[in-house]
Every structure is written in C-alpha cells, then in structure tokens.
Amino acid sequence: MSLAVVKVGTSSITNERGDIDDGALLKLCADLAEARAAGHQVVLVLSGAIATGMPALGLAQRPTDIGTLQAIAAVGQPLLFQRLNAMFSNHAVVVGQVLLTPYDFIHRSQYLHARQTLQRLLELGVLPVVNENDTVADDEIRYGDNDRLAALVSHLLRADVLVLLTDTAGVFTADPRYAHDASLIEEIVEFDAVLESVAGGAGTDRGSGGMTSKLAAAKMAAWSGVRAVIAAASAPDVLVHALGGAPVGTSFAPRAHRLSSRKLWIAFAQGSAGRVVVDDGARTALVSRGRSLLPAGVRRVEGDFAAEDAVEVVDEEGRAFAKGLTKYSAATLRNVAGRQTADLPAGLPHEVVHRDDLVVLP
C-alpha cells in the first residue's frame, strides 16, 4: 500500500467560463475512490474556493484586491466542500477538511500538529481534503501556492508519490501553446536551469500556479525522497497509472538521500529572512566538512532578521548554497562578523548557524 498526495488545480475543475465543472469533479472523485479501492492511502490538495465563490456572489470577473478575494474564498470554500462531499458519498468515501497555509509549517509545533491530524484521519479511513486557507492567506492567493503546499504535505507525511494534476499532459521541451514541435518529457532525474526556463507562467486565466510552480513542487518532493508526477487531470485512469508506476505525464525521480524532517522543514517551510555572505573557507567547511558556520567566516550581512530566523548562506559572488536557522540577529552578527571565536563577547553563541540547523543546497 502506498501513500499518495494528489493536488488538483482550479483550471482542472473549471470550464472555460471559470465555473466549477461537475463532470471534472465527478471524474476526480471516481479516480480517487478507485485508488483507495486498490489499497492506496490518498490525501487530496484541492484549489477552487474562489472559482466556486464568484458565481455565488454574481461576479463575472475575478477581482484583483486581496480583501475581496479573501471574502470570495470565505463564501466558496464551504460550497466547494459541500459539492465534493456529496460526490464522494456516492463512493462511500468519508472526507475531512483540513485548511492550511505554508505559514502553518513555519512553527514547529504547528507542523507536528498538522502531521498528527492528517495521520489520524488516514488511520480512521478518511480521505483528507487539504486546501490553503484563502480567507486569511495573501501571497498564496496571488501566486498559486497550493503546489508548494502539496509538496510540503508530501514530505510531512513521508508520502510515496506526489501527483500534480493539471490541464496539460506534463512537462514539455517547450511551451506547447506556442511551439508545435514541443515534445513531452517522460522522466526527469535532475533539475537544471534549462528545464525550469521552459516552464512558462500560468497555463490559463483560471489557474494561478502554472508549470513553474509545479516544477518547484516536484523539486521539493524529490528532496523529500518522494517520487513526483505531473499529468493531465483529464487523462483516463491517470491516478491508477501514476500510483502504479505506469507511464503517464512526466515523472520525477526522488533523491537517493532523503533529508531529515527537521532539515526539510528548514529548507522548504521556512521563508528566508535575510542573507549571510561568507568567505571561501567557510563555504568549504560547510559543504565539504559538515561544519557549523562561525562568525569568523562571515563577510557581510544582508537584511534585518532575528535570532532563530531562517537565512540563506551565500558565497562572495552572491550564489546561495545553504540555508539555516541563525542564532544571531542581523544587528548582532554585523558587529561580530569576521571575529575569531576567542574574540567574541561573553554570552554570545560560538556558531552563527549550527550544522544541525543547516541544509546544504545542490
């Protein structure tokens, strides 16, 4: 039995007018019920609260201000779940709603509570339906962060596979909307800048994430040791194929070495509050020797951060190569940057970032 996180975007469950497509929702529910019947545990991450709320409020065009979007989401979220619940009842599937934002992953206690709740729902035979809490979110509404949220859930639960269902067949060598000779990439083992450059923006006016967001989510899953698949929601038996390992869409190989839960949390759930520029000696110590970052190796501090915030560690050419939780505030670190440990004022930590709180990026 495998554990799968399945993410479905707004563009995959709406029609050309932007209204919720009951046919697409019915297919999704049938696909998920079939996967469960085959013995898989499934968590669904579903967008669409704003698309559901707009017609209920008589709105024809999507507003642009955050306050109105949050109000629409507040109306649409219960309506969408009510619709989904009725469809799943035809398959004798009990669903439970879990509203999260990426900010719920910033605080360790919230992170652990979210995992405990999702695991208990699965133990009870419930299909958890996760959505970003659009009524209080801000950037998520504008930037389609449900892809990132799905990747965070996949590593939080140590899932076997993350399936990102969208309105395209997968990742292509070029944007298929404009390049007629674009071909589907069936498997991706390593991420590179060329791959990410062909992703493009949002696929439709109804969706907000686009292929760039899905590639970022697939990369996060790979770091979690989770296989990822990007495929078309409309494809026949798409989940059965994706969960069974049959060729469908674009598959992403997981990294051989899975990061610990804590380091995954640091790498992906924590936003960077600033940057610490280090010299070549410090870079070598961190990357090749697994050492902690000391004040002696710090050359410059960028941003205004507090102790325990996440910071990027960059070389003197500005290239980020690590991320970690700092024991220093930006102001204090500026005062001691470059000093040897023996020269530090009494009471200050010896490490800027301890190796247990540091993630080296590829």
N, C-alpha and C positions, 0 to 999 in steps of 0.2 A: 504494500500500500504506500502510495506517495502522497506528499502534501504539496498542494499547488496554490499559488496566489494568482488569481486571474483578474486583470484590470481591463475595464471596458470604458472607452471614452465617449463623450457626448455625441460625436459625429457618427458613431457606430449604432446609436439607438435613436437617432432622429431622422426625419425625412428632409427633403430639400427646403421645405418651408421653415425648418427648425423645430417642428413639433415632434413629440415623442412618438416613435413608430412602434405600435403594439406588436407588429409582426416580428420586428427585430428583437424586441424584449421576449416574446414567446420563444423564439429560437434560442436565445441566450439561456433562458430558464431550462429548456429541454436539454441543451448541451451540458449544462452544469448538473442537472439531475442524472443524466447518462453517465457523467464522470463519477459521480458519487455511487451510482449503482455498480460501477466497475471496481469499486473499492478505494477510490481516491478521496482524501480529505481536501476540501476546497474552501478558500477564502476569496470572496468577491470584493474588488475595489471598484466602485461604480460612480461615474460622473453623471450629471444631468439634472441637478436640482434647479439650476437657473433656467434651463430649457423647459422644464416642467412648470415652473412658476410663471413664466412670461404669459402664456395664453390664459392662465387662470386670472391674471390681472388685466387682461385685454391689451397687452403690449405687443406690438408687431416688430419693433426694432429693439435690439439689445442695447440698454443704456451703457454709458461708459464710466459713470461715477460709482465709486466703491459702495457708498451708503445705499444707493438704490439696488445695486447688485446683491448686497447682503440681505436686503429686505425681500427681494425676489426669491433668493435661496431659502429664506425662512418659510415662505409660502410653498415653494416647490418641493422641498425635501420630504415632508410627510406625505405629500401627494404621490411622489415617485415611489416611496417605500410601500405605500398602500397598494399601488398598482402591482409592484413586484411581489408583494406578499400574496396577493390573490392568485397570481400566475403560478407561484411556487406551490401553493396549496393543491393545485391540480396534480402535482407530482408527489404529494405527501411529504414535502420538504419544509421543515421549520426554519425560518430565518431570523436572525437577530441583528439589530442595527448597532454599529459602533462608529461614532463620529470622532475623527481625529484630525489634527493638522500636523505638519512636520515639527511644529513647536512643542508638541507633546513628547517628542523624542529628545528635546534639549535637556530636560531634567531627568536624572537617572531614576528617581522614584516613579515618575510618570511612565517612563519607559518600561519599567518592570511591571507596573500595574497593567499596562496595556497588554503585555505579553501574557500575564496571568489570566486576564479576562478572555482573550482570544483562545488560549489553550483550553480553558474550561468550557467555552462554547463548543469547541470541536469535540471535546470529551463527551458532551451531552448530545452529540449528534446534530447540532445546529449548524447551519451554513451562515457564517458571519458575513454581513454586508458592510464593508467599510467605506466611508466617504469622508472627504475633507470637510471640516465644519465651516462651510462657506459663510454662515451667518456671523462669524467672528474673524474669519481669515481676511487677509488683504492681498498680499502679493500672489497667494495661491490662486485666487480668482482670476487674476490677470495673466498669470504665467502657466496655468495648467499643471499644477504641482502634484496632481494625482498619480502621475507616472512615478515621480520620486517617492511619493507616499507608499505606492505599491512595492517599490524596491525595498524601502525601509521595513515594511511589514514582512517581506520575504526573508530578510536576514534576521529580523526579530524572532520569527518562528522557526528559523533554520529550515526553510522550505526546500523541497527538491527541485521545483521549477517555478519560474515566474513567466506567466503568459500575458503578453500585452496585445490585446485585440484592438484592431484599428480599422480604418476604411481603406487601407492599401494591403497588398499581398505580402509585404515585408520590406526589407531594405534593398534598394536598387543601386546600381553603379552610377546612376544619375537620376535627377528628378524625373519620374516617368510622366509627369504632367507636361513637360516641355521637351524631353529627349525621347524620341520614338525608338531609339536603339538601346535604351536602358534595359539592363537585364537584372533579374533577381539574384541576390547573393544568398545562397542557401545556408552557408555556415561561416561564422566569424570566430576566429580563435584569438586574435589580438586586436586591440583598438589602436587606431593611429589618427593623425590629423587629417589625412586624406579621406578616410572613412567618414569622419564627423563633418567634413566640409560638404559632402554630398547630401546631407540630411535635409537641408532646407528648413523652412519655417512651418507654421501650422498648415495642415493639409486643407482645411476648409474653414469657412467663416464660423461654422458651428463649433468646431473644436478649437482648443487653445494650446494644446501641448505640442503637436507636431512631431516629426520624426527625430528632431534634435533632442527633445525631452525624452523620447523613448530610448534612444541610444544611451543617454546619460543613465537612465534607469537600468538598462541592460548591463552597463559597466558596473554599476553599484551591485547588482545581483552577482555578477562574475566575481567581484571581490569578496562576496559573501559565500562563495562556493556553491552558488545556485545557478543552475542552467536557466537561460532565458530564451524565450521565443517571441518574435514579433510576427503576427499573422493577421489575415483579414477575418473580422468577426463573421462575415457572411459566408465564409468557406464551409462546405459540407463537412460535418464531423470534425471540425477544427480542433476542439478540445481533446477528443479521443486520440487524434493523431499527435497533437502536441505533448500530451501526457504520456503517451505510449512510445514516444521517440521516433514516430514515423515522420518522413519528410513533409514539412509544411512550413510555409513562410521562411523566416530567417532564424537560425538557431545560433546561440552564443555559448561557447564553451566556458565552464566555470574555471576559475584559477585553481591550480593544484593545491595551494596553501591557503586555507580559509583563515581569515583574521579572527581573533577572539571577538566575542560580543562587545566587550568594552572598547576595543580599538575600532570596530566597525561603527560603534556609536560616535566615537570621536571623529572619525573620518567623514561620516555622511550625515549624522543627525545634528551635529553642531555647526552652526554658521561661523565663519572666521570673523573675529572682531578686529583684527589687525595683522601686521606682518613683522617678523623679526628677521633682519638681514644678518647673515653670518659669514665668516671667512671660510676659505677652502679647507683649513684644518678641521674646523668644526663640522663642516659638511662630510668630510671623510670619516670622522669619528661617529657621526650619527648613522650614515648609510652603510659603511663597511664594518664597523666595530660594535654596533649596537649600543653606543654610549648615550648618556644624557647630555642635554645642551647646557653648558656652563656660561656664566656671564663673560668669561674671557674670550669666548668665540663670537660674541655679538658685536656687530659693527654699527648697526643702525636700527632704530625702532620706528615703525610706521603705524599711525592710527592711535586711538585712545581706548585702551582696553583695561579691564580689571583683572586681578588675580583670579584664576580658575576659568577665565575665558579661553576659547579656542583661538589659536593664532596659526597663520601659515609661516613656515620657516623657508626662507628663500636665500639663494646664493647672491653674490655681489652683482650679478647681471640681472637680478630680478626674477629668476626662474624658481618657482615653488617646487620643493622636493620633499617636504614633510609637513605634517600638521599635528598640533598637540595642545594640551592644556597647560597654560603658563602658571607658574607660581608667583609671578611678579605682575604688578600693574605696569602700564606703559611708562608712567612718570618715574617710578622707582627704577625700572630697568634702564631708562635713559641715563640715570645718574651713575649706574654701576657698570654700564656696557664696557667691555674690554678689560675689566679688572680681574686679577687672579683671585682664586678662592680665598687665599690667606689675607687678601686686602679688603675683603668685604666687611661692611659694618656688622657688628654683633646683632644676631637675631634674624638676619636675612637668610633665606634658603640658599644652599650651595648650587642647586640646579634651577635653571630657568624653566626647562621642561624635562621632567624625569622620563627615562626611557620607557617606563610602563604606561606613560600618558602620551606617547609619541607614535605616530604612524608614518612610515616612510612611503612616499608615493612613487609609482613607477615612472 
